[in-house]
Every structure is written in C-alpha cells, then in structure tokens.
Amino acid sequence: MERGRISKEDMGYIKSLASIFSQKWTFEIVFSLANGNEDMGFNELLRSLNGISAAVLSKRLKILQSWGYVAREVRTGPPTRTRYSLSEKGRGLIKVADFVLQHRGKTTYSTESLSGVNL
C-alpha cells in the first residue's frame, strides 16, 4: 500500500477483517489466548470465556485459524491433545489494540468530518 492511498482491494480486506472481529466473542478469544498460557486446550478456552457455547468457540477458532491469527496444534498422546495459540499475526493484533488504546480520547474529529480525508 502506497502511503496515503488505500486501494479498493485493501479496503475490501479491511472491511472483511472488521466484520470478523466485530462478531461476538472473537476479540475475547484472542485476548484469552494472549493473556493465558502460551497455548490452551479447547476446554481451557471454553472455561476462560464464561458464557460462550462450545459450538460458537469452535466456529470462531476455525475462522481465526483460516485467517492465520490462531495456530492449532494436535499433540499425539495418549491422550491426544489439541492446543491453540496466537500466531505471529495474531500477536500483531495485540499491538494494534495497544495502538488504538494509546490514542483513545486523542481524536478531536467526528467520523463525519473525516469522510473526505485521504489517509
């Protein structure tokens, strides 16, 4: 991406990403993995996310894996264990969240006034 210009393709990617992370539980899963052990099993994640169903957790993990934010490792046993962790790309989300939080309250423009601004 050239500085100051965002292509339609880039905009599509950003919109898709925003749509994924705006779904309930997605950020909670990422932050649970970031704040937990280096890796977590499915049931550990389920317990750490009070109120999420197993079906929703499974679906969100598959989406996060397909986008490369969560890594899944199957360890042969006995017993066989499946572990989840943030990938390098997933750890990058924590940096983005830190950046956003550092700038909280520093913006003096409404979103309406930014509609014509080229970033």
JODA-V965316 format. One line per field, one symbol per residue. ss: DSSP state (2 for helix, 1 for strand, 0 for the rest). psi: psi as a letter, one per 40 degrees, with the letter a starting at -180 (. if undefined). burial: I if it has 16 or more other C-alpha atoms within 10 Angstrom, else O. A space follows every 10 residues. Layout:
ss: ???
psi: ???
burial: ???
This chain:
ss: 0000000222 2222222222 2000022222 2222200001 1222222200 0002222222 2222220001 1111100000 1111110222 2222222222 2200000000 000000000
psi: hhhehhiddd dddddddddd eeiheddddd ddddeaidii iddddddegh eiiddddddd ddddddeedh ihhhhiaiih ihiiihiddd dddddddddd ddeheeheii ddeedehh.
burial: OOOOOOOOOO OOOOOOOOOI IOOOIIIOII IIIIOOOOII IIOIIIOIOO OIOOOOIOOI IOOIIOOOII IIOOOOOOOO OOIIIIIOOI IOIOOOOOOO OOOOOOOOOO OOOOOOOOO
